[in-house]
Amino acid sequence: MWTVHGQRLVSAALLVGVLGCTALGCRSSTPEPGRARQVSPPASPQPSTTHAGGLIAFVSDREGADALYVMQADGSNVRRLTESLPAVSHPAWSADGRRLAFNAGSPTASDLYLIFPDGTGLTQITRDAAANFYPTWSPDGRRLAFSSNRDGDWDVFVLNADGSNVRQLVNSPGLDDKPQWSPDGSRIGFATTRSGAPELRSVDPDTGLEQPLLPQPVRGLNPAWSADGSRLAYNSVTSAGFDIQVIAADGTGQRSVVAETASEERPRWSPDGRSLAYYSDAKGSWDVYVVDVETGTSRALTQSPGFDGQPAWQPPGSQVTPGS
């Protein structure tokens, strides 16, 4: 069975043109709404270096199936949100922090879902034979961008939050995926391999006009804007997998935040812009970490023998807590 572990491994293989977003678990039957329940983590989390509160959503197989979880930003109060959907991946918060989007399904047929952070309100918003991955919210919460192979190869699409009005924004012969909506709503960053190596570009969500993501060409993937739009974090390619880079929105000040012999993936900003959540195999298994952007000091938030990864930090706004 394909699992989120496979997704991670194939994602690294994207460097040689292999599609990263196809390795997910099996498609489930019609979902049943559930409520978040408390989960005792396999090991006590280490203290985090974060300066921000809120929740961090992440994916884990600690109970057998790849499911969606949330925890406090210090690694405490871990709760499982999805019960009926194996192979869940790529959670993304709405800008007001009140909903999560994610995808679930098989490598060839994956759909997009929404859920509240207390585990209620599970809603499927795509229903087709295609594979749909990497949802990201518009700042006003009305639309989501995502990557799909519904036109024969992997491109970027946008749809309304209720699943209506699906439109294609990017259409190129290369792999176009991992979209991220900018905080001001004016563009959607994404990774593409059309030039033969991972490259970051952006597209206007209304006109479809493309341009480089930053004033200078940037090689990488998994773009993530800080909440104020002043900085961008992304993954650069290394022999071990990926490192985490940060660069100013004007293309200056590029520097490495996490660069180890392990692979550090999918950085996501804290609400205050002082920390990044990511996941890494630095200690032999995949766990969620937080790093202080200025000092480079990192801590593990999870310590699971299986897979914990793909973290997403709840934006400022409602700061809804589990069970509220």
N, C-alpha and C positions, 0 to 999 in steps of 0.2 A: 504494500500500500504506500502511495506517495504520502509524505508527511511534511510538516513545516520544516523538519530537518533537511529534507531533500530540497525544499524551496531555498533554503539558505545556501546549500552547496551549489545548486544550479545557478543561483544568483551570482555567485562568484565566477561561474563559468560563462557568464555574460561577457566577460572580458574577451572571450574568443568567439562571441557571436551566438552563444546558446541562450535561449530564452529563459530568463530568471523567473518569470511569474507563472510558469506552468506547473511547478511542483507543489501542489496542494493536495489535501486529502480528498476522500470520496465525497461526492455530493450526497446530502442527506435528504430525507423525505420532508414533507411539509413541516415547518417548524412549529413548535408549541411555545407560546409565551411563558417565561419563567420569572423567578425572582432571585436576586443575588443571594448566595448563602456563604456563610463564613467558612474559610478553608484554613486549616492549620498548615503552615509552610513546613517543608521537610527540615529546614534549619533556620535558626534565628538570623535575621538579616543584620548586616553590619550597619553601623550608623552611616547616614548619607552625608555628603558635603553640600547638599542643596540648601539654598536660601529661600525657597519658595514652597508654598503649601499646595493644596489641591490634591488631585488624584493622578496616578499614572496607570493607564490601561496597558495591558500587555497580553501576549499569547503564551500559553504554557500547555505542556502535555503531562503535568505532574499527577493527574488523575486518569491517565490513559489516553484520552482523546485530546486533540488540539482544540483548546477552548479559549474564550475571552475572559480575562480577569481584570480586576482593578485593585489597587493598593494605595495607601497613603504615600506621600512623596518620600517618607523615611523608610519605606519597605514594610510597614506594619499593616494590619487589618486587611489581609488578602481575601478577596471575595471572587467567586466564580459567577459570571453573568450568563453564559450560554450552556444549556444542558443537552439540547437536541440537535446541535449542529457540530459534527466533527469537522476537522480541517478548517477551522476559523483562522483568519490571518488579516494583517494590515489594518488595525484599528485606527480611526481618525476622529478627533473631537470636533464638534461644531464650535463656532467662535464664541458662543455664549456658554459653553461647557455643559449644556443640558442634554446632548445626545451624542452617541457614538455611531459612526458608520464603519462597516467592515465587509470583507468578502468571505464566502464559504462555498465549498464545492470541490469538484474534481479538477484535474489539470485541463480538461477540455470543456467543462461546463460549470462555471463558478458564478454565483450571483451576489448582488450587493444587498446588505441588510442594514437596518437602523435599530438601535436599542437605547433605552434610558440607562443611566449609570447605576440604577438600583436593580437592574435585570428585567424590568417590565417593558412592555410596549414593543416587543420584537416584531419587526415589519420587513418583509421582503419587497424590494423596490425594482428589481429586474427579474424577468422570467423569460429566458430565451435559451437557445442552444449554444450560445457563445460562452466564452470565458471572460469574466469581468473582474478586474482587480484594482487595487490601489486607490480606493476612494479618497477624495479630499474635498472639504466643504468650501463654498464661497463664504466670504465674511458675513454676508447678510443671512446666511442659512437657507437660502432659497434654492441653491443648486449644488450639485456635486460634479466634479470632474473625475474621470477614471480611465483606466487603460483596458482595451478590449480587442479581441481578434475577430470581431463580428464581420469585418470587411475582408477577411482573408489573411491579414497580417496585424501586427500589434500597433495600434494608434491610440491617440487621446480623444476622448469623447466627453460631453457634458450632458447632464439631464437635470430636470427639476427634482426637488427632494421627495416628491411623491412618485417618482419613476416616469413621469411623462416627458414629452418633448426631448427625446434623445437626439443629439446632434454631434456630428464628427467635426473636431477642430483641427486635428493633425492627420495628414495622409501622406506618408512617405514609405519607400520600400524598406527602410531599416526598422529597427525595434524602437518604438517610442512609448515610454512607460514611466511609472513612478511620478505622476504629476503632483504638484503642490501649489495651492492657490496663494497668491501674495496677500499680505494683510490689507492692502488698500483695494483689493479686488480687481486691479487693472490687468493682471496677467497671471498665467499659470506656468510655473516652471516645470520642466520635465527632463528626463534623460533620454538620449537617443544614440544609436550606434550607426546612423546612416553614413558617417564618415569612416567607419571601420573601427572606432574606439569610442568608449562612453564619453559623451559630451553633453553639457547642460545648455538648454535653450529655453525660450519662453514663447507663449502664444497668447494673443488677445482673446479672452473668452467670448467676445461678441462678434469680432470680425474674422478671427482665425489668422490674423497676421502674425507671422513668426519673426523672431529676432534672437540673437544671442542673449542668454540670461543676464550676463554682466557685460560691461564695456570691453572686457578682454575675454578671449576664449578660455573656457574652463573645462578641463577633462575630469569627469567624475559622474556620480549618480546619487540618488537619494537627497535631492535638494530640500532644505528646510529654512524658511525665513524666521528670524526673531520676531517677536510680537510687534515691535515698532518698525519693522521692515528695514532696519539699518544694517543688518548683517545676515549673512547666509552661511549655514553649515552644510556640509556635504561629505560624501565618501570619495576619497581618492584611492587609486589602485596601487596595491603593493604586492610583493611576491607571496605574502601570507594571506592576502585577501583585501581588506580595506582599512585605511586609516581615516581619522576625522579631521577635516580642515575647516577653518572659519575664515571668511573674507568679508570686507565691507561691501555694501551695495554699490559703491562706485568703482569696485574692482581693485581697491588698494588694500594693503595690510594683510595679505594672505599669510596664514600661518597654521602650523599643525597643533591641534589641541590634544589628541590622543594618537600616539604612534608607537606601537609595541610590536613584538614578534607575533602576537595573535591578530585576529581580525576583529575590528570594531565597526559595527554596522548601524545604519538607519538612525542618525542623530536627530533628536527632537528637543527644542528649546523649553526651558522652564518659563513660566509666565513673566518672571522678572528679568529674563535675559542673562542671568549670571551663571546658569548651569545648562548642561545638555544631558538628556537621558539617551542611552544607546544599549546595544547588547553585544556581548563578546564571549569568545571561548578562551579567554586568558587563563582561566583556572581549570581547563580541561573539559568543562561542560558549558553550555550556553546559558548565561545569566544576564540580568538587567543591571546596568551600572548607571551612576551619575558622576559627571566630572565637572569641576569648577573650571569655567572657561579661562579665567585669568591665571590661576595657579597650576592647572593641569592635574590637580589632585582628584583621584577617582575612588569610588567605593562601590562595592557590590550591594545592590538592594535585594537580590534574591540569591539563594544558594540551593538550587534544585539539582538532583542527579540527572534529570532529563533536560528538556528544553524550556527556557524562559527567554522570550525575545520580543522584538518589534514594539518597543514601548512608545506610548504617545501621551504627552503631558496635557492635562486638562487646562484649557486657557482660563484667563481671568474672566469673571462674570458671575454666574450663579454659584460656582464652586459647590455643586451638589455632591453630597456624600452618600455612600451606599446606605440603602435602607431608609433614606429620608423621604 
